[in-house]
Amino acid sequence: MDVTETDLPGVGKKHEVDIGGGQQLVVVTHNTGTRELYLKKDEDADSEKLLELSDRLARMVGTILEGAYFQPVESSHVETMLSEGTLLEWYAVESDSPLVGETLAGANVGQRTGVTVVAIQRDDNVIAGPSPDMQIEASDTLVVIGERENCEQFEKLLTGDL
Amino acid sequence: MADLLGIGVLFAAVAAATLVAVWLNKSVIPFYIIIGMLLSPSVAGQFSVAGYGLPVVESSEFVELGAELGIVFLLFFLGLEFNLDRLLESWERITRAGTIDLAINFGAGLMLGFALFRDPLAAFLTAGIVYISSSAIITKSLIDLGWIANDEADPMLGTLVFEDLFIAVYLTVAAALVTGGSDVAAAATSVGIALSFIVALLLLARYGTPWFERALQTTSNEFTVVRAVGITVLVSGFALAIGVSEAVAAFFVGMAFAPTTHTHKLESLLEPLRDTFAAVFFFWIGVETDPRLFAGVAGLVAAAIVVTTPTKILSGYLSGRAYELNPRRSMRVGLGMVTRGEFSLIIAAVALTGAGTSLSTALANAVYSFTVAYVLLMSILGTMLMQYSAPFEQFATARFGTE
């Protein structure tokens, strides 16, 4: 993926994303937070303005693009690549999961899967850095960090396949 | 006119100017100046309707101080957005484009100024006035035309950064020369004081970051704004008191804040303050201008336009080429850089302070009205050239090819 970042003194920043076929998506982020989206048909072409979003709208659209609301393909969880191979993942705890009612220490998550639970989202609260005696409840969302294979291992543990 | 009422008329007038600017889809700066001119004693003061005088805004102490604050905040922002590290990153290209721009336009300005005014100091001021492009107007036009997302934005913004840095040094010297009078020793002393003050500020900007960081450490927006204004205006005021350009001091204070974590917050919090006082500054420029003096400088302005439009197009074109742009885009760089604006007016304001001392009153007034007329016309011409760039681009492609 080829992204070029340029400073626009007095304006903000410009990001150019190569979207294939010689086309460039240009995002101008103003210091005010406004984002302008442009499409450059080819290297020589002038940028055509597609749309302009306020800071709030841009973040919302960005979240949708990221797949936080709806994942059409692949996984049932959100994943973010921190660096090559290391993932930050969100897992929903179903009510039939064997982990429901267990504490983090009791389930021995770290030993058995190699991931670290860095946060638990419960209703609208986010419990950051949960203590080992924290009990896992149905409909929690667990935020874990670990290597891809460890994350896969954890998913199995969570669904009772381990 | 009663004081508050007078200020009310002033702000209502600049508010009306914004309506006109939106309606015509043009930068608002020229309209601030024009409305200031219309309400000045030399225009509105000359007419009366049914025995009643028209509302006139005199250049009161408030207006003058407001204008000075406008200059301070304009330059403070320039410093705030001026990131030395980023400048150093693309130093080579920026200096190449900047040096071309400086050599051609400042050089032409010196010769032009001497030919027009027959005075070395006036020539030096003219060189600055015709050299410095308008960051505010050009940036706005870039955004309006969508060029901001194109490659030509880089050399234009890069050159503006170079110009801004140069103008900080230039203003120091110019202000010192103008206040120093014709006595060489006195002038040298004031330039010396100014430059050492600048060095002190530079050191403060370079090493004072932790202090500036702590100074604004608060969760209250109110305290952030008040503290930032307190520091900036105090330093600028002190600079002015010892005969150094307040604008330059504000520029360096801005630079000192730039590496802190508060930059972004400061930008959004102080922008309305800057815009309010900048409007007062442009309005004051208008109030101080007697349009009848335009007739006397019309020839000078015409000569300046004829000389400095092609020089900017040429230097911009060469800068674009230095950024490895094709002739079409390089031509756009040239057309875009033609606009002059706020900084030329700050130089004009400096010239006015020298009336009767380093410059004769007539000469200072001539330089001043020359600048106002020149800036008004160049802001129109520059934005028009950008808007109707197509034939120029075709010419460049036909003449110099597509590579």
Boltz contact constraints between the chains, C-beta under 6 A:
constraints:
  - contact:
      token1: [A, 7]
      token2: [B, 86]
      max_distance: 6.0
  - contact:
      token1: [A, 8]
      token2: [B, 157]
      max_distance: 6.0
  - contact:
      token1: [A, 9]
      token2: [B, 81]
      max_distance: 6.0
  - contact:
      token1: [A, 9]
      token2: [B, 157]
      max_distance: 6.0
  - contact:
      token1: [A, 9]
      token2: [B, 161]
      max_distance: 6.0
  - contact:
      token1: [A, 10]
      token2: [B, 81]
      max_distance: 6.0
  - contact:
      token1: [A, 10]
      token2: [B, 139]
      max_distance: 6.0
  - contact:
      token1: [A, 26]
      token2: [B, 149]
      max_distance: 6.0
  - contact:
      token1: [A, 28]
      token2: [B, 148]
      max_distance: 6.0
  - contact:
      token1: [A, 28]
      token2: [B, 149]
      max_distance: 6.0
  - contact:
      token1: [A, 31]
      token2: [B, 267]
      max_distance: 6.0
  - contact:
      token1: [A, 38]
      token2: [B, 149]
      max_distance: 6.0
  - contact:
      token1: [A, 46]
      token2: [B, 150]
      max_distance: 6.0
  - contact:
      token1: [A, 47]
      token2: [B, 146]
      max_distance: 6.0
  - contact:
      token1: [A, 47]
      token2: [B, 149]
      max_distance: 6.0
  - contact:
      token1: [A, 47]
      token2: [B, 150]
      max_distance: 6.0
  - contact:
      token1: [A, 49]
      token2: [B, 146]
      max_distance: 6.0
